[in-house]
Amino acid sequence: MLSKSALLTLAVPTFAAIHEQLSTLPYGWKKSSQSVPDNSTIHLQIALSYSNLDQLESTLKEVSDPGSPQYGQYLDLEDINKLFAPSKESAEVVTGWLEKNGATSITSDGHTVCFDTTIELANEMLSANFQLYTDDFEDKLRTAQYSLPDDLIPYIDFVSPTTYFGGPKAHGQADRQEPSTNDDGWAESCLRLFTVPMRDNQTDDMALLTPTCLQKLYNIGNYQADPHSGSNIGFGNFLNQSASYSDLEQFESLFSIAPQNFTVTLLNGAIDNQDPEVALPREANLDIQSIVSLADGLPIDSYNVRGLPPFIPDLLLPNISKNTNEPYLQFYTHLLSLPNSELPWVITSSYGDHENTVPKYYAKRVCNMIGMLGLRGRTVLHSTGDEGVGAVCLANGNDGAAEFTPQFPTTCPYVTAVGGTNFFENIEAWNSSGGGFSDYFPTPWYQEDAVYTYLDKGINSEAKIYYSSNEYANFAGRGIPDIAGHSFSPLFPRVLNGTVRPGAGTSAAAPQVAAIFALLNDARFQAGLPAIGFANPWLYANARNSLVDVIRGGSIGCSGINLQTGQPVPGAGIIPYASWDATVGWDPVTGLGYPDFQKMKSIALAEVLRSPSIRSKMDQVDCHVNLENAESGAEISAI
């Protein structure tokens, strides 16, 4: 290993090929007429390269496949760090290079290195050209490309902010104004009439879905969870969102739900704002109230995260006021730092970005972090979004070619992606349910058969040729969603600043499905079994017959209209006939279908007994043991 003194005497490094580069400036951005002095200070962050990433997926297969001898033998924090943490040499080499080049305020947590330097020195160090760019709302100091010295390439994942442009925007699901329909024969007992605010200060009476009906939809039956089993749920609140305690209390009272609160963790300077005059609880309230509707008293942890990741704006994100990207890196870095005793078993997020707005290095790093959570037995769910096939429908680049725009992080193969359904008895795919195929990640092992069957028998042959020949969709990519939940009609009631308002979207579906996985873990913990963990191998191999296949309806998009907002998208790519149909088996609208909890529970408690590791464990423990807390759950799952 190179000593620090040796590093300090290195000659001027030789630059390798460009590490990251924008083919064109992001939509809405241009060089500013204002100049910045070369001696101005810039703060940068270096993400150090993980070790042994070639072992991540193979190890994840072993602990997540119910047929594997290692199924359920999850890793702990120490195991993960031993396997994947950046080498000590990485931090030493990078820190030495920074010191040699005059950087200041250098700090490292072993995974990243932060530092300050001048624009002049940053340009020299990175062979960059930092200058001021503007979108007419805000100025950003950025470079269109940068390089790394040859000697540093093995140690550095990426540097930020460099080619990344971003800014804050709240990403809550807008209040739906369409009335709920009763076309499929809903029982009157499933709906409750509320007077809800409408546009132009008007009100209207609207029949909204009750939590009792959600329980009926998912066939929860008379199952009763044990809040001391060890099962729990965590959800992320980004972009200044805070779930309201008083609104949750009112929601529980309205629907006779046993009083329950939640813990809050503040990350990266976030706040827990409970002032109804200034708080932004729209998305957070939908999440917590959806979870409480089904989780039957299981503990809930809320994570408020402040900060934004680097991203490339597109037509929906042309300036600072229209940014919808969230701080995934900070969120998952914190979760991975927790010991198993403090880490929620199920983690859900109702936020997402257009995949092509997220730099590949960044997307892959976040995805690998989610995979590491899977190695620790955690189930991570994300909603697929409410834009159907897509809204902007343009590839980033000089040619401006039209393409479908799936959402990240759901395109990460280690996420359980949740799409949307509509109605109750004659359930169909919701036409705004996000879905499609990733341009970043290939089809993962667990869904190869399902996607192949869809491409062979499910999709219309003419549509397949039309989409592939025009490169609208990448059929070799990871398919989303994996599963679906109720997203639209009848609309879901949420209490927002003391008033009942309608809510909808995959933003509601993801926390609903997360609550179901928490109930499944509860049943398994009470039986002395490990958590389901990374759920996708189990869903595709074992549990697919416990899901209700949706074969009606489909999604639309790429028409110049944003289906989430109903507003035009000027300059969007137009793709005639763009749509995905719900079909027998997996499809890119509803995945494998929506949950039937009782059937899933039966499989969760029976199929696991076929695993040699579980049979061995069952010989050693009482099948009816109740775990006392999350820490004991972690111990059992690691046996």
N, C-alpha and C positions, 0 to 999 in steps of 0.2 A: 504494500500500500504506500502511496506517496505521502511523505511527511508534509506538514504545512509549510515548513521552511523551504522545502523543495518546490512546492507549488508557487511560493512567492517569487521564485527566481526564474520561473518559466518565461520563455520568450513570447513575443506577441503571437497569439494563437492563429492557426489557419482556419478560416471559416469553411464549413461544409456547405452543402446545398441549402437553399432557403428552407427554413423549418416550417413556417406558416406564411401564407400569402393570400391576399384578397385579389380575385380576378378582376373585380370592379368595386368601387366604393358601394357600401350598403345603400339601399334605396333611401332617398331623402337626405343623404349626407353629401357635403362638399367641403373643399378646403376653405377655411376662413380667411378673410382679408386681414385679419389681425395676426400679428406675429408674436412669438413668445421668445424671450431672451434665452440663449443657450445655457445660461447659468441657473435657469429655473429648476426647481426640485421636482422630481417625479418619484412616486412610490410604486414599486413593482413587486410582484410575487412570483416565485419559481416553484412549480410543482415538481417534486423529485420523483423519479421513476420508481414504481413498485418493483419488488423482486419476485421472481418465480411465477409470473402471471400465467405461464404455460400450464401450471398445476391447478389453477383456479377451477376451471370448468370440469376437469376430470375428477377433482376432489368433490365438487358440488354434485356431480352425478352419483358418486358413491354414497353420500349421506342423504340424498333427496329421492333416490329411486327406491320405491317400496320393495323391489325384488333384490336389492343389493344386500350383501352380508353386513355392510356398514351403515345401513339405513338407520337414521335417527341418532347416530353417534356424532353429535354436533361438536364443533370446536368452541373454545372460549377465546377471550381477548388475547391471552398470552400465545395461544396457538396461532392465531391470525397474524400477530406481530412477528412471530418467529418465521412464518412462511413468507409473508408478503411485504413487510415493512421495508422502505428504502434502506439500502445498506448505510452503515455509518460513514463509509467512504464517500457516499454521495454528498452528504451534507458537508463533509470536510473539504472535498474537492471544490464544490460550488462556493462555499464560504471563502475558501482561499482565493479563488478566482475573483470574487467580489472585492475582497480586501485589496488584492493586487491592483485592481482597477479603481480604487478610491471610493467604493461604495460606503455608505454610513448606515447606522441604525440597523445593522444586520441581526436578524433573529431567526431561529429555526425551531420547529417542534418535532423535527425528525421526518416530517412528511412534506413540509413546505419550507421555503426560505424567503423571508421578506426583507426588503432593503430600500434605502433611499439613494438617489444619485441625481446628477444633473442631466439635463437633456443632451448636452454635448457628450458626456461620458456614456450615456445609454446608447446613443447612436454609434459610438465607437465599439462598445462592448457587443452589441447585437447586430452590427452592420445594418442599422435601421435608419429611418428618417422620420423621427417624431415631429409632428407639427399639429397645429390646431385645426380641427374640423368642426363644422357646425351643421345643425339641421334647422336653423333659424329659431330654435327654442333654447338650445343649450350648446355649449362648446365642449369638445372633448380633445384631450391630448392623446393622439394615437399615431400608429405607423401602419402603412399598408402591407408591410412585410418585415420579417426579421430572420436572422440566421443565428446559428449557434456554432461556437468553435468545435472542431472535430473532437477534441479531447473531452468535451462536455456532453456530447450527444447521448452516451449511455446513461447519464445521470439525470437528465432533465426531460420531463414530460412536456411541459409548455411554460411559457412566460406570459403573465397577464398583469394589467391590460395592455395589449399591444395592437393586435388586429381586431380587437373586439370592441363593439360599440353597444352602449346600453343606457337605460334610464328607467325610473320607476313608473308603474301604472298598476292600480288595483285590478285584480283579476277575479272579481266575484261574479257569480252567475246572476245576470240581470233578472229583475222581477218579471215573471211571465204574465202577460195580459190576456192570453187566450183562455177562455173558460174551459174547465174540465168537461169532458164528454162522458156520456153514459151509454154509448152505442153498443157495448158488448154485454149488457145485462148485469152491471154491478149491483150487488145487494145494497139496499139503502143503508143497512147498518154499517157498511164500510165507508161511507162518506159522511162528512159533517159540513153543514152550511156555515160559512163565515162571511162577514162583510169586510171586504179587503180594499185597500187603496188602489185606484186605477190612475191612468194618465189624466192630466189637466185637473188635478185635485178632485176627481170624481171617485165614487166608491161603487162597488157592485157586490152582489151576493154570489159566492162561488163555492161549489161543493168540492172539498179537498179531501185527500187521502188521510186516513187515520193510521197511527202506528199498529193498531189491531189488525188492519187490513194488510199492512206490510208483513206482519207475522203470518197471516193466512197465505199470502202470496208465496212466501218462501217455505211454507209448511213447517213452521217452528213447532207447532203442536203445543203440548203442555210441558215442554222441556223447561227445566229450571236450572239455571246456572248457579254455581257456588262461587261467590266473590272471593273466597279464600283458596280457590284451587290453584292459583298461580297464573291463570290466563288473564291477559290484559291487552289493551289497544293503545297505540300512540298515533297522533295525527299532527301533520305539519301545517302551521299558519305562516304564510309568507306575505310580504308587501304590506306590512303594518296591520295585518289582520289580528284581532283578538276575539276569542269567543266570550260571549257575555254570560256572567253568572246569573244575573237577574232574568235574562231572557230564557235561559235554560230552566230556571225554577218555574217560570210562568208556563213554559211548554210542558213540563212534567205535570203541573197542576191541571192544565187543560185536558190532558189525556190520561189522567190517573196513573201516571208512572211513578214508581217509588222514588222519593227524592235521592238524587245522586249528584255529586259535584265532580270536579276533575282537577288534577294538578297541572301547573303551568311551569315550563322551563323557558327562560329567556336567553336567546343566543345572539351573539354578534351585535350587542347594543339594542336589541329589540325591547319593546315595552309591552306591558299588559294594560291596555287602555280600556277602562270600564266606563268612561264618561260618554253617555249616549249622545251628547252634542257633537262630539268630534270622533268617536270611535268608528272603526270600519269592521263591523262584525259579520258582514253579509255572508261571505264564504265560510268563515269559521263557525258561525251559528248553524248553517246548513249541515256542516260536517258533524258537529257535536250532537245536534238534535237528531240527525239520521242514525248515528251510532247508538244513542240512548234508546231510540225506538225499538232496538232489537237486542242490545247487549245484555239485558237482564241483570244490571247491577255490577257487571265486571268492571274493574278499575280502568280509568281512562287518563292518559297523559297527553297534554297539549304542548307543542313546541312552537314558540313564536320565534321566527328567524328573520333577522334584518340583514339586508345586503343583497347585491345582485351579482350574478355570474356574468362573464363575458358572453356577448352574443352578437349575431349579425342581423340587424333589423331587416325586415322585408316589408311588403306593402301594408301589412296590418300594423307594423311597428316602425313607422317612418321617423318618429321623433321621440323626444324624452317623454312627452305626455302620453304616448301610446305604447309604452314598454310593457310586455306581459311576461318577461322571463323571471324565474324565481331562483333563490339561492340554494340550489341542490347541494353544491359542494360543501357549504358550511353545515347544512343539515345533516348530511350523511357522515361528514367528518366527526361531528359531535356524537352521533349514534354509535359509530364504530369505536369511539374512545371509551364508551361505557362498559363496565363489567357486565357479564350476563345477568347478574342479579338485578341490574337497573335498566336493562334493555327491554322494551316492550316486545312481546311475542308477535304481534301483528302491527304493521305500520302502514298507514294509508295517507295519500295526498291527492287532493282534488285540483291540482294545478298541472299545466303542461305547456310546452312550447312547440312551435313548428320545428320539426327535426332539422331542417336545413338552415335554421337560424342559430343552431348550436354548433360551435366548432367541433370537429371530430375528436381532437385530442381531449377536449373537455367532456364530450359526451361519453367517450370510452372510459375515461377515468371514473366518472360518476357511476357508470354501469358496472364497472369492476367493483366499486365500493358496495353497490347493492348486492352483487354476487357474494361478497364477503359476509354480508349480513345473512344471506341464505346459508352459508357455511355454519353460521351460529344458530341455525334453526329458526330464523325469522322469516315471516311472510310479508312481503312488501307489495302493496297494491297502488296503482295509479289509474286515474280516469283517463279515457282516450280522447276527451274533448267533445265539443258540441258543434263541430263544423262539418260533420259528415265526411264526404270524400276529401273536402278541402275548401278553403275560402280564397286565399291568395292564389294558389295553384300555379306558382311560378318557381322555377329553379333559380337559385342564386348564381349569377354569372353574367358574362357579356351577352350571351345569346338570348336570355330571357325566355327560354323554352317553357312551355306549359308542362306541368306535372302534378300528380296528386301530392298532398302535403300531410303525411301522418305526423302524430305528435310524439315528442320525447318528454319524459322518460319511458313512456309505455313501449316504445320500440326497443328498449333494452331487453334482451332475452331473459334477464333475471328478475324482471318485474312481472307480476300478475296483472295484466291489463284488463280494465273493466269498461265495457261498452254499455249501450243503453237499449231498453225495451219500452214498449208502449202498451197500455191497456192491462186488463186483468184476466178475463176468461179466454178471450180470443187474442192472446198475446202475440204481438208482432214486433219486428225490429223498428226502433225509432229512427226516423229519417235523418236526424241530425247526429246520430251516434258516430263518433270518430272511429276510423279503422283503416286498414290498408296494409302496406308492406314497407318495411324499412329500407332506406337507401344506405344506411350505415352498418347494419348488423345482418348477417346471413341467417337463413332459416335454422333455428336451433334443433338439436337432436330430438327433443321430446315431441316436437310438432311436425316432424318431417312427413310422417304418414298422413296426418290430418290435412296438411296443406297440399300434399300430393293428390290426395283424394279430391279435394276441392278443385284443384286445377284440372284434374282429369274428368271429373263428373259433375262438379257443382257449378262452376262458372259457365255461362253461355260461351260456346266456342268462338262465336264471332266477336263477342266482347273481349275475350282473352287475346285474340289476334289484334284487335283494334288498340287495346291498351299497351300490349307489349311492343308492337311494331312502331308505335309513336313514342315509346319510352315514357308513357304516363305513369306506369307502375313497375316496380322491380319485383317480379315474381320469385326471385331467388332470395328475397329478404325475409326477415322475421315478420310473421303475420300477426296482426292485432285486430281485435282484442282476444283474450283467452276465455273470458267469461262475461256475463252481462248482468245488469240489475235494473230495477224500475227507474225510469228517467223522466217520463213526461206525464201523459194523461192516465188517470187523474193526477193533478198536481199535488205536490207535497206541502203541507203547512209548516212554516217556520215562524218563530217569533223573532221579530227584528225591532229593537228599540221599543219593546212593549206592545207592538202591533203585529197581528197575524198577517203574513204575506205569503203568496204562493212561491214555491221554489221548484226547480226542475233541473234536469241535465245529468250527465254522467258525474257531475260534482256531488249529486246525491247518491248515485249508484255505487260509487267506490266505497264510501263509508258504510253503506248497507252491507255490501259483500264482505267488507272487513269485519263487521260485527259477526257475521255468520262464521267466518274462520275463527274468530275468538271463541265462539260457542263450541265449535268443533274441538279446539284445543282444550277447552274446559272439560268436555266429555272425555278426552284422551287422558288428561291429567288426573281426573278422578279415577280412571282405570289404571293408573300407573304407567301410562304410555308417554312417549316423547311428543313434542309439538309436531305439527305437520311440516313446518319449516317452509323452504322454497316449494311452493304449491304446484307449480306447473307440471313437473314429471308425474306427480300423483294425479292431477286432474286429467291429463291426456291418457295415462296408462290405466288407471284404476277407477277414477271417479266420474268419467265422462258419462256413464249410464245413469248416474245420479243427478245429472243436470237435465233440465227440460229443454230439449232442442227447439229452437225458434225457426220456423220455416216460412213465415209470412213476412211481407214487407221488405224494406231495404233502406239504404242510405243514399243520399244525393249530394250534390255539391259542384264546385268549380263552374258556377253559373254567373259569377260576378256579384253574388250576394253572400254575405256572411250569415250562415244559418243561426248562429248563436245570438247575434244582435238584430238580424233582419235588415241590416243596412248594406248599401252598395259598397263594393271594394273597387275604387277607381284604379284602372290599369291592371286588374287581375287577369290571370290566364283563364280563358274560356275553353272548356273541354265539353263539346256536345255529348249528351247521353251519359255523362259521368255518373256512375252509381255502383253500389255493391248490393247484391240481393242476398237475403237470408235463404239458406239452403239446408238440406238434410246434412247433418254433421257440422263440422267447423266451417265458419264463413267469416269474412272480414267486417261484419257488422255486429254480431252478437257472440262471436267466438263459438264455444261449445254449447252455449245456452245459459240459462239462469238457474240459480241453486234451488234444489229441493233438500232442505236441511235434514229431514229425517232419513232420507236415502243416503245422503252424504255421511251422516253420522254412523249409519249401519256399516258402510264401507270403511270409514275411518277406524272403527273399533274391531272390524273383522279382518280386512285385508292385511293390516299390519302384522297380524299373528303369523303370516306366511314368511315374514322376514326372519332369517336365522338370528340376527342380533336381537330382535324383539322377543323371539321365543326364549332365547337364553336369559334375557332380562326378566321375563315373566316367571321364570323358574325361581327367581331370587327375590321378588317383591310381591307384596299383596296387591292383587289386581284392583282392589277397591280403596286403596289408600288415597286420602285427600291431601294434596300438597298444602303446606301452611302459607307459603309465600312464593313470590316469583323466583327467589334464589333457590328454593328447594326444587322448583320446576326445572331450573337450569341444571341442577345436579342429576336429576333423573334422566333428563334428555341426553346427557353426556355419557351415560353408562355405555 
